Amino acid sequence: MRETTDTDHGDPGAGPDQGAAAGSGPSAVDAVASRRRVLMLGAIGASAVVSIRPALAQTAGSVLNCEIPVPDASRAGSYIAPDGKVVANGTKGAFPGAPRPFKGEEARRALSGGQLPGVDYDRSKAYTNYIRRLQRGQGGFTCFASLQMPRR
């Protein structure tokens, strides 16, 4: 049995060489180093959360402010059929392109059953169908794809 002294206060690992000398386990130096590593990892994790949350908030904000042109710039001047297909200028029953790109927030509302601002019901449906048909490489696709991702 070990006798306690005034300097070690009954702590079996108080001396730097006691545990290592006896071969009974890690030394106090190793324990302190381990605790220090855990604390550093905790600090790194906390700083990652602090820096990621604003980035996610900024991303969510930029998704709502991104723009979707109807139709995209490569097909400007074309008309939009009621089913969302791009058709030749002047096609009967089709609508001219939107006068301005729609913001992500406006498109999100329309895709959820609302109506695009500044256009009548039928035109809004045609434009919304166009947005749903966007594919990679078309103007506005990245914005549309971002709207499809679930937000937390």
Secondary structure by P-SEA (a helix, b strand, c coil): cccccccccccccccccccccccccccaaaaaaaaaaaaaaaaaaaaaaaaaaaaaaaaaaaaaaccccccccccccbbbcccccccccccccccccccccccaaaaaaaaaccccccccaaaaaaaaaaaaaccccccaaaaaaaaacccc
